[in-house]
Amino acid sequence: MQNLAEIEELIKLISKLPGLGPRSAKRIVLKMINNRDEIIRPMAKNLTEVYKNILRCKTCGSLKSISVGCNNCENINNRYSKICVVENIADQWSIESSSIFQGYFHILGGTISSNNQNKEELLIDALINRVKKEKIDEVILATSATIEGQTTAFYIQDSLKDLDVKISKLAQGLPVGGEIESLDDGTLIYAFKNRNSISKD
């Protein structure tokens, strides 16, 4: 292969994406180069726009546009009484696509002990503030069934125990060790419909 620095760097960057290795990245780069006007030009423009305009909401953790605001926590057309707590934005998108949940999302940005993150780096304090300020009847803990996910759920449960709010978690349709984003719609629907209330004792 020709040793072109620009192409080598692009292959390295693309191979960092989930599910892609160097060989897949090379095929993608060749496809892009062979279709530079249809793919590279609009992609470069769009990536620049995303970099400039899309960021993470400090209140709920979802993605927002600096020009529009946050559609999740600033939704004035629908006032919800439930918040679904998930680990990452991919989890939010998976649940939204199933259409099983109508309410607000709260994206923690990880779990306790995952990716060197600790409790202070997650948006747990922001969640507590949202429950206090908004008329929230139920907090649904939709963290993964991994050790880190369950540890985070227990910590959130303990943090909310003094507030007048129902706390529930997804039913056992969620397999042990499973991550939300990898579940099919049927499993998600079962897990939400049969969610269990958590005692605050």
Stockholm file with secondary structure:
# STOCKHOLM 1.0

chainA/1-201         MQNLAEIEELIKLISKLPGLGPRSAKRIVLKMINNRDEIIRPMAKNLTEVYKNILRCKTCGSLKSISVGCNNCENINNRYSKICVVENIADQWSIESSSIFQGYFHILGGTISSNNQNKEELLIDALINRVKKEKIDEVILATSATIEGQTTAFYIQDSLKDLDVKISKLAQGLPVGGEIESLDDGTLIYAFKNRNSISKD
#=GR chainA/1-201 SS CCCCHHHHHHHHHHTTSTTCCHHHHHHHHHHHHHTIIIIIHHHHHHHHHHHHHEEECTTTCCEEETTTBCTTTTCSSCCCSEEEEESSHHHHHHHHHHTCCCSEEEECSSCTTGGGCCGGGSSHHHHHHHHHHTTCCEEEECCCSSHHHHHHHHHHHHHTTTSSCEEEECCTTSCTTCCGGGSCHHHHHHHHHTCEECCCC
#=GC SS_cons         CCCCHHHHHHHHHHTTSTTCCHHHHHHHHHHHHHTIIIIIHHHHHHHHHHHHHEEECTTTCCEEETTTBCTTTTCSSCCCSEEEEESSHHHHHHHHHHTCCCSEEEECSSCTTGGGCCGGGSSHHHHHHHHHHTTCCEEEECCCSSHHHHHHHHHHHHHTTTSSCEEEECCTTSCTTCCGGGSCHHHHHHHHHTCEECCCC
//
